[in-house]
Amino acid sequence: MSSPRISTPRQYGGPHFGATATGRSDMRMPRFFKRLFKFPQMDFEMAVWEMTHLLIAPKKVFKSIYYHKQTRNTWHRPDPSFTYLLSFFLLLTSFAWSLAYTPSFGSVVKLALMFVVIHFLAGSLLVSAIAYYLVGRLLGPGIAGLPGRRRQQGLFGPPGGTRGAEVLEFGYCFDVSIRAFFPPYVLLYIIQYILMPVVNHENHASTFFANLLYLGAGLYWSLITFLGYNALHFLHHTQLLLSPMLAWIVIWLVCTILNINLTTLGTRWLFLGVKG
């Protein structure tokens, strides 16, 4: 008598549950948001590994993406550990800048919010939105021999949960943006802070080395952005994403020749938030 009582609910409930899950797949909250406060499930060790290799071997960071897609059916990694860790580092860095140059409580809070909320989170979201729109439309699957045209895109996974779909996800664009932010953070928020007594002068030697920091930050950012989207095999002409490198070099040459110190401008407008 026990077998019918067990099998009957499974026969009725199984298909009903499956249909419900399928029907509501588009309404489910993305796993990234579900894990925002589940700290024991976050892989901070992996985040540290990624940060290290973003500086010495950035190509390795995006090598495992294909296997992640095969197992999770999404290019986006729903683990906010990298975001939390870099936000924490930015918070500590903001304290250092504030204590050295604007030692007041209001300035400490203002610079902390500027570093974490505006520079990192808002900046990464803006870059992600632009990339999601432009890269998806211009470099996505399209007519053979021509730059691609967007067919379909998802936010944090394939539309409708379609398995194996080749679509650009906004969540993945955000992953690329926050990882591309890390080398400029090291160069401009840490190394520049340490070298301020040397590079914050108007002589040609200081200008040369100060501008090198900004050139390195721009080149690193462009390279990691390219590697991130180049890892998606369905995107075409991703080499176009390397073109900003030429712009960074031109800006560096012009500013260095004209003795325009980017550190002086950068600390005034971006870091200390003061005018004049």
DRENDO-1510 file (C-alpha; in Angstrom, 1 decimal, always signed):
<recs>
REC; n; res; u; v; w
REC; 1; MET; +0.0; +0.0; +0.0 .
REC; 2; SER; +3.0; +2.3; +0.5 .
REC; 3; SER; +4.0; +2.3; -3.2 .
REC; 4; PRO; +0.8; +3.9; -4.6 .
REC; 5; ARG; +0.8; +6.5; -1.9 .
REC; 6; ILE; +4.4; +7.5; -2.7 .
REC; 7; SER; +4.1; +7.3; -6.5 .
REC; 8; THR; +0.8; +9.2; -6.9 .
REC; 9; PRO; +2.0; +12.5; -5.5 .
REC; 10; ARG; +5.2; +12.3; -7.5 .
REC; 11; GLN; +3.3; +11.6; -10.7 .
REC; 12; TYR; +1.0; +14.6; -10.0 .
REC; 13; GLY; +3.4; +17.0; -8.4 .
REC; 14; GLY; +6.4; +16.4; -10.6 .
REC; 15; PRO; +5.0; +17.8; -13.9 .
REC; 16; HIS; +3.1; +20.5; -12.1 .
REC; 17; PHE; +6.2; +21.7; -10.2 .
REC; 18; GLY; +8.3; +21.6; -13.4 .
REC; 19; ALA; +5.8; +23.7; -15.3 .
REC; 20; THR; +5.6; +26.2; -12.6 .
REC; 21; ALA; +9.4; +26.5; -12.5 .
REC; 22; THR; +9.6; +26.9; -16.2 .
REC; 23; GLY; +6.8; +29.3; -16.4 .
REC; 24; ARG; +8.3; +31.6; -13.7 .
REC; 25; SER; +11.9; +31.3; -14.9 .
REC; 26; ASP; +11.9; +34.8; -16.1 .
REC; 27; MET; +10.5; +36.2; -12.8 .
REC; 28; ARG; +13.2; +34.6; -10.6 .
REC; 29; MET; +15.6; +36.9; -8.8 .
REC; 30; PRO; +19.1; +36.6; -10.3 .
REC; 31; ARG; +21.5; +34.5; -8.2 .
REC; 32; PHE; +23.8; +37.5; -7.8 .
REC; 33; PHE; +21.2; +39.3; -5.7 .
REC; 34; LYS; +20.2; +36.2; -3.8 .
REC; 35; ARG; +23.8; +35.8; -2.7 .
REC; 36; LEU; +24.5; +39.4; -1.8 .
REC; 37; PHE; +24.4; +38.7; +2.0 .
REC; 38; LYS; +25.3; +35.0; +2.0 .
REC; 39; PHE; +28.9; +35.6; +3.0 .
REC; 40; PRO; +29.8; +31.9; +3.8 .
REC; 41; GLN; +28.9; +31.0; +0.1 .
REC; 42; MET; +31.2; +33.7; -1.4 .
REC; 43; ASP; +34.6; +32.6; -2.8 .
REC; 44; PHE; +36.9; +35.3; -1.5 .
REC; 45; GLU; +39.9; +33.1; -2.2 .
REC; 46; MET; +39.0; +33.1; -5.9 .
REC; 47; ALA; +38.5; +36.9; -5.8 .
REC; 48; VAL; +42.0; +37.3; -4.5 .
REC; 49; TRP; +43.4; +35.0; -7.2 .
REC; 50; GLU; +41.6; +37.0; -9.9 .
REC; 51; MET; +43.0; +40.3; -8.5 .
REC; 52; THR; +46.5; +39.0; -8.5 .
REC; 53; HIS; +46.3; +37.6; -12.0 .
REC; 54; LEU; +44.6; +40.7; -13.4 .
REC; 55; LEU; +47.9; +42.3; -12.8 .
REC; 56; ILE; +50.4; +39.6; -13.9 .
REC; 57; ALA; +48.4; +37.3; -16.3 .
REC; 58; PRO; +44.9; +38.8; -17.0 .
REC; 59; LYS; +44.2; +36.3; -19.8 .
REC; 60; LYS; +44.0; +33.5; -17.2 .
REC; 61; VAL; +41.1; +35.2; -15.4 .
REC; 62; PHE; +38.7; +34.6; -18.3 .
REC; 63; LYS; +40.0; +31.2; -19.4 .
REC; 64; SER; +37.5; +29.3; -17.1 .
REC; 65; ILE; +34.5; +31.2; -18.4 .
REC; 66; TYR; +33.6; +28.4; -21.0 .
REC; 67; TYR; +33.4; +25.8; -18.3 .
REC; 68; HIS; +31.4; +28.0; -16.1 .
REC; 69; LYS; +28.9; +28.4; -18.9 .
REC; 70; GLN; +28.7; +24.7; -19.4 .
REC; 71; THR; +27.9; +24.0; -15.8 .
REC; 72; ARG; +25.8; +27.1; -14.8 .
REC; 73; ASN; +24.3; +28.0; -18.2 .
REC; 74; THR; +25.3; +31.6; -17.8 .
REC; 75; TRP; +28.4; +33.6; -18.6 .
REC; 76; HIS; +27.8; +35.8; -15.6 .
REC; 77; ARG; +29.4; +34.6; -12.3 .
REC; 78; PRO; +26.7; +35.2; -9.5 .
REC; 79; ASP; +29.3; +35.7; -6.8 .
REC; 80; PRO; +29.6; +39.2; -5.4 .
REC; 81; SER; +32.9; +38.5; -3.5 .
REC; 82; PHE; +35.0; +40.4; -6.0 .
REC; 83; THR; +32.7; +43.4; -5.7 .
REC; 84; TYR; +32.7; +43.3; -1.9 .
REC; 85; LEU; +36.5; +42.9; -1.6 .
REC; 86; LEU; +37.3; +45.7; -4.0 .
REC; 87; SER; +34.8; +48.0; -2.3 .
REC; 88; PHE; +36.5; +47.2; +1.0 .
REC; 89; PHE; +39.9; +48.0; -0.5 .
REC; 90; LEU; +38.5; +51.3; -1.9 .
REC; 91; LEU; +37.1; +52.2; +1.5 .
REC; 92; LEU; +40.5; +51.7; +3.1 .
REC; 93; THR; +42.2; +53.7; +0.4 .
REC; 94; SER; +39.8; +56.6; +0.8 .
REC; 95; PHE; +40.7; +56.8; +4.5 .
REC; 96; ALA; +44.4; +57.1; +3.5 .
REC; 97; TRP; +43.7; +59.8; +1.0 .
REC; 98; SER; +41.4; +61.7; +3.4 .
REC; 99; LEU; +43.8; +61.6; +6.4 .
REC; 100; ALA; +46.7; +62.8; +4.2 .
REC; 101; TYR; +45.0; +65.6; +2.4 .
REC; 102; THR; +41.6; +66.4; +3.8 .
REC; 103; PRO; +41.6; +65.3; +7.5 .
REC; 104; SER; +38.0; +66.1; +8.5 .
REC; 105; PHE; +35.1; +63.8; +9.2 .
REC; 106; GLY; +33.0; +65.3; +6.4 .
REC; 107; SER; +35.8; +64.8; +3.9 .
REC; 108; VAL; +36.4; +61.3; +5.0 .
REC; 109; VAL; +32.8; +60.3; +4.5 .
REC; 110; LYS; +32.6; +62.2; +1.2 .
REC; 111; LEU; +35.7; +60.6; -0.3 .
REC; 112; ALA; +34.6; +57.2; +0.9 .
REC; 113; LEU; +31.3; +57.5; -0.9 .
REC; 114; MET; +33.0; +59.0; -3.9 .
REC; 115; PHE; +35.5; +56.1; -4.2 .
REC; 116; VAL; +33.1; +53.2; -3.6 .
REC; 117; VAL; +29.7; +54.5; -4.8 .
REC; 118; ILE; +30.6; +56.9; -7.7 .
REC; 119; HIS; +34.0; +55.8; -9.0 .
REC; 120; PHE; +33.5; +52.0; -8.6 .
REC; 121; LEU; +29.9; +51.0; -8.5 .
REC; 122; ALA; +28.2; +53.8; -10.5 .
REC; 123; GLY; +31.1; +54.0; -13.0 .
REC; 124; SER; +31.1; +50.2; -13.5 .
REC; 125; LEU; +27.3; +50.2; -14.0 .
REC; 126; LEU; +27.6; +53.0; -16.5 .
REC; 127; VAL; +30.4; +51.3; -18.5 .
REC; 128; SER; +28.4; +48.0; -18.3 .
REC; 129; ALA; +25.3; +49.6; -19.7 .
REC; 130; ILE; +27.2; +51.2; -22.6 .
REC; 131; ALA; +29.0; +47.9; -23.4 .
REC; 132; TYR; +25.8; +45.9; -23.1 .
REC; 133; TYR; +24.1; +48.1; -25.7 .
REC; 134; LEU; +27.0; +48.7; -28.1 .
REC; 135; VAL; +28.9; +45.4; -27.9 .
REC; 136; GLY; +25.7; +43.4; -28.1 .
REC; 137; ARG; +24.5; +45.3; -31.1 .
REC; 138; LEU; +27.7; +45.8; -33.0 .
REC; 139; LEU; +29.8; +42.7; -32.2 .
REC; 140; GLY; +27.1; +40.0; -31.5 .
REC; 141; PRO; +26.0; +37.2; -33.8 .
REC; 142; GLY; +24.9; +38.5; -37.1 .
REC; 143; ILE; +25.5; +38.4; -40.8 .
REC; 144; ALA; +28.6; +36.5; -41.8 .
REC; 145; GLY; +31.4; +38.7; -43.0 .
REC; 146; LEU; +29.9; +41.8; -41.4 .
REC; 147; PRO; +29.9; +43.2; -37.9 .
REC; 148; GLY; +27.2; +41.4; -35.9 .
REC; 149; ARG; +23.8; +42.7; -35.0 .
REC; 150; ARG; +22.0; +42.1; -31.7 .
REC; 151; ARG; +19.5; +39.3; -31.8 .
REC; 152; GLN; +18.6; +38.7; -28.2 .
REC; 153; GLN; +20.2; +39.6; -24.9 .
REC; 154; GLY; +19.6; +38.8; -21.2 .
REC; 155; LEU; +20.3; +40.5; -18.0 .
REC; 156; PHE; +21.9; +37.8; -15.8 .
REC; 157; GLY; +21.3; +34.7; -18.1 .
REC; 158; PRO; +19.8; +33.6; -21.4 .
REC; 159; PRO; +16.3; +34.9; -22.1 .
REC; 160; GLY; +13.7; +32.5; -20.8 .
REC; 161; GLY; +16.4; +30.2; -19.4 .
REC; 162; THR; +17.2; +28.9; -22.9 .
REC; 163; ARG; +20.0; +26.4; -22.4 .
REC; 164; GLY; +23.0; +26.9; -24.7 .
REC; 165; ALA; +21.8; +30.3; -26.0 .
REC; 166; GLU; +24.6; +32.6; -27.2 .
REC; 167; VAL; +23.6; +36.0; -25.8 .
REC; 168; LEU; +25.4; +38.8; -24.1 .
REC; 169; GLU; +24.3; +39.2; -20.5 .
REC; 170; PHE; +24.4; +42.5; -18.6 .
REC; 171; GLY; +25.7; +40.6; -15.6 .
REC; 172; TYR; +28.7; +39.5; -17.6 .
REC; 173; CYS; +29.3; +43.1; -18.8 .
REC; 174; PHE; +29.3; +44.1; -15.1 .
REC; 175; ASP; +31.8; +41.3; -14.3 .
REC; 176; VAL; +34.1; +42.6; -17.0 .
REC; 177; SER; +33.8; +46.2; -15.9 .
REC; 178; ILE; +34.6; +45.6; -12.2 .
REC; 179; ARG; +37.6; +43.5; -13.2 .
REC; 180; ALA; +38.9; +46.1; -15.6 .
REC; 181; PHE; +38.6; +48.6; -12.8 .
REC; 182; PHE; +41.1; +46.8; -10.6 .
REC; 183; PRO; +44.5; +47.6; -12.3 .
REC; 184; PRO; +43.6; +51.3; -12.6 .
REC; 185; TYR; +42.7; +51.1; -8.9 .
REC; 186; VAL; +46.2; +49.8; -8.0 .
REC; 187; LEU; +48.0; +52.3; -10.2 .
REC; 188; LEU; +45.9; +55.4; -9.5 .
REC; 189; TYR; +44.6; +54.9; -6.0 .
REC; 190; ILE; +47.5; +53.1; -4.4 .
REC; 191; ILE; +50.8; +53.6; -6.3 .
REC; 192; GLN; +49.9; +57.2; -7.2 .
REC; 193; TYR; +49.2; +57.9; -3.5 .
REC; 194; ILE; +52.6; +56.5; -2.5 .
REC; 195; LEU; +54.4; +58.5; -5.2 .
REC; 196; MET; +52.6; +61.8; -4.6 .
REC; 197; PRO; +55.6; +63.5; -3.1 .
REC; 198; VAL; +57.5; +62.7; -6.3 .
REC; 199; VAL; +54.9; +63.0; -9.1 .
REC; 200; ASN; +52.8; +66.0; -7.9 .
REC; 201; HIS; +55.1; +68.7; -9.3 .
REC; 202; GLU; +55.1; +70.8; -12.5 .
REC; 203; ASN; +58.6; +69.8; -13.7 .
REC; 204; HIS; +59.0; +67.6; -16.8 .
REC; 205; ALA; +60.4; +64.6; -14.9 .
REC; 206; SER; +57.4; +64.5; -12.5 .
REC; 207; THR; +55.0; +65.0; -15.4 .
REC; 208; PHE; +56.5; +62.1; -17.3 .
REC; 209; PHE; +56.2; +59.6; -14.5 .
REC; 210; ALA; +52.8; +60.8; -13.3 .
REC; 211; ASN; +51.4; +60.5; -16.8 .
REC; 212; LEU; +52.9; +57.0; -17.2 .
REC; 213; LEU; +50.6; +55.9; -14.3 .
REC; 214; TYR; +47.6; +57.1; -16.2 .
REC; 215; LEU; +48.8; +55.6; -19.5 .
REC; 216; GLY; +49.3; +52.3; -17.7 .
REC; 217; ALA; +45.8; +52.5; -16.2 .
REC; 218; GLY; +44.2; +53.2; -19.5 .
REC; 219; LEU; +46.1; +50.4; -21.3 .
REC; 220; TYR; +45.3; +47.9; -18.6 .
REC; 221; TRP; +41.7; +48.8; -18.6 .
REC; 222; SER; +41.4; +48.5; -22.4 .
REC; 223; LEU; +43.3; +45.1; -22.4 .
REC; 224; ILE; +41.1; +43.5; -19.7 .
REC; 225; THR; +37.9; +44.8; -21.4 .
REC; 226; PHE; +39.1; +43.2; -24.6 .
REC; 227; LEU; +40.0; +39.9; -23.0 .
REC; 228; GLY; +36.7; +39.8; -21.2 .
REC; 229; TYR; +34.6; +40.1; -24.4 .
REC; 230; ASN; +37.1; +38.2; -26.5 .
REC; 231; ALA; +36.4; +35.1; -24.3 .
REC; 232; LEU; +32.9; +35.0; -25.7 .
REC; 233; HIS; +33.2; +32.9; -28.8 .
REC; 234; PHE; +30.0; +34.2; -30.4 .
REC; 235; LEU; +31.2; +37.9; -30.5 .
REC; 236; HIS; +32.9; +39.1; -33.6 .
REC; 237; HIS; +35.6; +41.8; -34.3 .
REC; 238; THR; +36.4; +42.1; -30.6 .
REC; 239; GLN; +39.8; +43.5; -31.6 .
REC; 240; LEU; +38.0; +46.8; -32.1 .
REC; 241; LEU; +37.9; +47.0; -28.3 .
REC; 242; LEU; +41.6; +47.5; -28.3 .
REC; 243; SER; +41.3; +50.8; -30.3 .
REC; 244; PRO; +41.1; +53.0; -27.1 .
REC; 245; MET; +44.7; +52.1; -26.5 .
REC; 246; LEU; +45.7; +54.4; -29.3 .
REC; 247; ALA; +43.7; +57.2; -27.7 .
REC; 248; TRP; +45.4; +56.7; -24.4 .
REC; 249; ILE; +48.8; +56.8; -26.0 .
REC; 250; VAL; +47.9; +60.0; -27.9 .
REC; 251; ILE; +46.6; +61.7; -24.7 .
REC; 252; TRP; +49.8; +60.7; -22.9 .
REC; 253; LEU; +52.1; +62.1; -25.6 .
REC; 254; VAL; +50.2; +65.4; -25.8 .
REC; 255; CYS; +50.0; +65.9; -22.1 .
REC; 256; THR; +53.7; +65.0; -21.6 .
REC; 257; ILE; +54.9; +67.2; -24.4 .
REC; 258; LEU; +52.8; +70.1; -23.1 .
REC; 259; ASN; +53.9; +69.4; -19.5 .
REC; 260; ILE; +50.3; +68.8; -18.3 .
REC; 261; ASN; +50.6; +66.7; -15.2 .
REC; 262; LEU; +47.6; +64.3; -15.0 .
REC; 263; THR; +48.2; +63.7; -11.4 .
REC; 264; THR; +47.6; +67.3; -10.5 .
REC; 265; LEU; +44.3; +67.2; -12.5 .
REC; 266; GLY; +43.3; +63.8; -11.3 .
REC; 267; THR; +43.8; +64.4; -7.6 .
REC; 268; ARG; +41.9; +67.7; -7.9 .
REC; 269; TRP; +38.9; +66.5; -9.8 .
REC; 270; LEU; +38.6; +62.8; -9.1 .
REC; 271; PHE; +40.1; +62.1; -5.7 .
REC; 272; LEU; +39.8; +65.2; -3.5 .
REC; 273; GLY; +36.7; +66.6; -5.3 .
REC; 274; VAL; +37.7; +70.2; -5.0 .
REC; 275; LYS; +37.8; +72.9; -7.7 .
REC; 276; GLY; +40.4; +75.6; -8.3 .
</recs>
